[in-house]
Amino acid sequence: MAPQHRAPRSPRPQREISAWRPPVPGVVEVFHAHYTEYAYPMHVHDAWTLLIVDDGAVRYDLARHEHGTPHDTVSLLPPHVPHNGSPVTEHGFRKRVLYLDLSRLDESFIGPAVDAPDLVDPVLRRRVGQLHSALAHPGDELEAESRLTLVGERLRGHLRPRLPGEPRPDRTLAGRLRELLDARLVEGVSLEEAARLLQAHPAHLVRAFSAAFGIAPHQYLMSRRVEHARRLLLDGRPPGEVAPATGFFDQSHLTRHFRKLVGVPPGRYARAGLGAA
């Protein structure tokens, strides 16, 4: 009996997704996906869709006009406006999406976003990627809020350019924020709370602090916490105890930032200190 030859099976469409809702004001949902042969039908959201594509490209229709997502493009799709989406090639696309409520961009920006939803801005693209990284780690809410504020400010700059004569952040405001961060080193403070306490817009806070001290507020707070952790580790306290004592979410949170700033994990640092003693 002759062997039967079967036609090779075509690869199954890939649909890999992850989604979560971080504790950051203004972020409704974070959504990551890898699709090969899936096409979105026309649909709407009640939130802003901030989209970056890491691999491949997406073609979509918005307000009866075709758009796409080439390299370094950030796409901002407004709420309540129908759109679809499909892969440009057979390899599909890998995307990261933030759904933002109207507290970050109000309805007055919907019209400009419909006219120009695709923003070719490598700086904005990098900042959105950094924001996704911050949102993926519990305990980095201040960093996520700071990065989201800068992203929102840059989006508004594209949709509504800055008018001459608008007030700029000042050094006094930066100093007051630094005093607040120092006072709340362990318990922390959200950007929204800091803005309320200092009676300033969140974007003004971040800009003023970064311009005055050459470092973003979340970077300053984390470096101060790591500095505090170093002292406690050299006093002989274990990393698992040092983490909550210095404001970190848990030991892995401490380890990630400690390694970034010191070059070694906290346990190794502590052992080095004991050896020197």
C-alpha positions in Angstrom: 0.0 0.0 0.0 1.5 3.3 -1.1 2.2 5.7 1.7 -0.2 8.6 2.0 1.2 12.1 1.7 -0.5 14.8 3.7 -0.3 18.4 2.8 1.8 20.3 5.4 -0.3 22.1 7.9 -0.1 25.8 7.9 1.1 27.3 11.1 -1.7 28.2 13.5 -2.3 31.9 14.1 -0.6 33.2 17.2 -2.5 35.2 19.7 -0.3 35.8 22.7 -1.6 38.5 25.1 -1.1 39.9 28.6 -3.2 42.5 30.3 -3.4 44.2 33.7 -4.6 47.3 35.5 -1.8 49.1 37.3 -2.5 51.3 40.4 -1.6 54.4 38.4 -4.1 57.2 38.0 -5.3 57.7 34.5 -4.2 54.2 33.2 -7.3 52.1 32.5 -5.4 49.1 31.2 -2.1 47.9 29.9 -2.3 45.4 27.0 0.5 43.6 25.3 -0.2 41.3 22.3 1.4 39.3 19.5 -1.0 38.5 16.6 -0.2 36.9 13.3 -3.4 36.5 11.3 -5.9 38.3 13.5 -7.7 41.4 12.2 -9.7 43.7 14.5 -13.2 44.7 13.1 -14.4 48.2 13.5 -14.9 49.0 17.1 -14.6 51.9 19.7 -13.1 52.5 23.1 -14.2 54.9 25.8 -10.5 55.6 26.5 -7.5 56.9 24.6 -5.5 54.1 22.9 -1.8 54.8 23.0 -0.1 52.2 20.7 3.5 51.3 19.9 4.4 48.4 17.7 7.7 46.5 18.5 7.7 44.1 15.6 5.8 44.2 12.3 3.3 46.9 11.5 -0.5 47.5 11.8 -2.7 49.0 9.1 -5.9 50.6 10.4 -8.8 52.9 9.4 -9.8 55.8 11.6 -12.6 58.2 10.6 -12.6 56.7 7.1 -8.9 57.3 6.5 -6.2 54.7 6.3 -3.2 54.9 8.6 -0.2 52.8 9.6 2.5 52.3 12.2 6.0 52.5 10.7 9.1 52.4 12.9 9.4 55.0 15.7 5.7 55.9 15.3 3.4 56.3 18.3 -0.3 56.0 17.4 -2.9 57.8 19.5 -6.4 56.8 18.8 -9.1 58.9 20.4 -12.0 57.6 22.4 -15.4 57.1 20.8 -14.0 57.1 17.2 -14.4 53.8 15.3 -11.3 52.1 14.1 -10.1 48.6 13.0 -6.7 47.0 12.7 -4.9 44.3 10.7 -1.3 43.1 10.2 0.6 44.4 7.2 2.5 41.2 6.6 2.0 37.5 7.2 4.3 37.7 10.2 1.8 39.8 12.1 2.7 42.3 14.7 3.8 42.7 18.3 2.3 45.7 20.1 2.1 47.4 23.5 -1.0 49.5 24.3 -2.0 51.8 27.1 -5.6 52.8 27.5 -5.8 56.2 29.2 -8.8 57.9 30.6 -9.9 61.5 29.9 -8.0 62.8 33.0 -4.8 62.5 31.0 -6.1 64.0 27.7 -9.5 65.6 27.7 -12.1 65.6 24.9 -10.7 68.8 23.4 -7.8 66.8 21.9 -10.0 64.3 20.1 -10.3 66.4 16.9 -6.5 67.0 16.5 -5.9 63.3 17.2 -8.4 62.2 14.5 -6.5 64.5 12.0 -3.1 63.2 12.9 -3.1 60.0 15.0 0.4 58.7 14.0 3.2 60.7 15.6 6.7 60.1 14.2 8.7 61.1 17.4 11.6 58.8 18.5 11.8 60.6 21.9 8.1 60.0 22.6 8.5 56.4 21.4 11.3 55.8 23.8 9.4 57.4 26.7 6.3 55.3 26.0 8.5 52.2 26.1 10.1 53.3 29.4 6.6 53.9 30.8 5.6 50.3 29.9 8.7 49.0 31.7 7.8 51.0 34.9 4.2 49.8 34.8 5.4 46.2 34.8 7.0 46.5 38.2 5.0 46.9 41.5 6.5 49.5 43.7 7.6 51.8 40.8 4.3 53.8 40.8 6.1 57.2 41.2 8.3 56.4 38.2 5.3 55.4 36.2 3.4 58.5 37.1 6.4 60.7 36.3 6.9 59.0 32.9 3.2 59.1 32.1 3.1 62.8 32.9 6.0 63.5 30.5 4.4 61.3 27.8 1.1 63.2 28.3 2.9 66.6 28.0 4.6 65.6 24.8 1.4 64.3 23.3 -0.3 67.6 24.1 2.6 69.4 22.5 2.0 67.5 19.3 -1.8 68.0 19.4 -1.7 71.6 20.6 1.7 73.3 20.4 2.9 75.4 23.3 1.8 79.0 23.2 4.4 81.8 23.7 4.5 83.3 27.2 3.2 80.2 29.1 4.8 80.1 32.5 7.7 77.7 33.0 8.5 75.7 36.1 10.8 77.3 38.7 13.7 76.3 40.9 11.7 77.1 44.1 9.1 74.5 43.2 11.8 72.0 42.6 13.3 72.5 46.0 9.9 72.1 47.7 9.4 68.8 45.9 12.9 67.6 47.0 12.0 68.4 50.6 8.8 66.5 50.2 10.6 63.4 48.7 13.2 63.5 51.5 10.4 63.7 54.2 8.5 60.8 52.6 11.5 58.7 51.7 10.1 55.4 53.0 6.4 55.7 52.7 6.7 57.5 49.3 4.4 60.0 47.7 2.4 59.8 44.4 2.9 62.5 41.8 -0.8 63.4 42.1 -0.5 63.9 45.9 2.7 65.9 45.5 1.0 68.1 42.9 -1.9 68.6 45.3 0.3 69.4 48.3 2.5 71.8 46.4 -0.3 73.3 44.4 1.3 72.7 41.0 0.6 70.8 37.9 2.3 67.4 37.8 4.1 68.1 34.6 5.4 71.4 36.1 6.7 69.4 39.1 8.6 66.9 36.9 10.0 69.5 34.6 11.1 71.8 37.4 12.8 69.1 39.3 14.6 67.6 36.3 15.8 71.0 35.2 17.0 72.1 38.6 18.7 68.9 39.7 19.5 67.0 36.5 17.5 64.0 37.6 13.9 63.0 37.5 11.9 62.8 40.8 11.5 59.0 40.8 15.2 58.6 40.1 16.1 60.9 43.0 13.8 58.9 45.3 15.2 55.6 44.3 18.8 56.7 44.6 18.1 58.0 48.1 16.4 54.7 49.1 19.3 52.7 47.7 21.7 55.0 49.7 19.7 54.3 52.8 19.7 50.5 52.1 23.5 50.5 51.7 23.9 51.9 55.2 21.5 49.3 56.7 23.2 46.4 54.8 26.6 47.5 56.2 25.0 47.5 59.7 24.4 43.8 59.2 20.7 43.8 58.5 19.5 41.2 55.9 18.2 42.3 52.5 14.7 40.9 53.2 14.5 43.2 56.2 16.1 46.2 54.5 13.7 46.3 51.6 10.5 47.4 53.5 12.6 49.5 55.9 13.8 51.6 53.0 10.5 51.9 51.1 10.9 49.1 48.5 7.9 46.9 47.6 9.8 43.7 48.4 13.3 42.2 48.2 13.2 41.7 44.4 12.2 45.4 44.0 15.2 46.4 46.2 17.5 44.1 44.2 16.5 45.5 40.8 17.2 49.1 41.8 20.2 48.3 43.9 21.9 46.4 41.1 21.1 49.2 38.7 22.7 51.9 40.9 25.5 49.9 42.7 26.3 47.3 40.1 25.9 44.3 42.4 22.9 42.8 44.3 22.4 43.8 47.9 23.4 40.4 49.3 26.7 40.5 47.6 27.3 44.1 48.8 26.5 43.2 52.3 29.0 40.2 52.2 31.7 42.5 50.8 31.1 44.9 53.7 31.4 42.1 56.2 34.5 40.9 54.6 36.1 44.3 54.8 35.1 44.6 58.4 
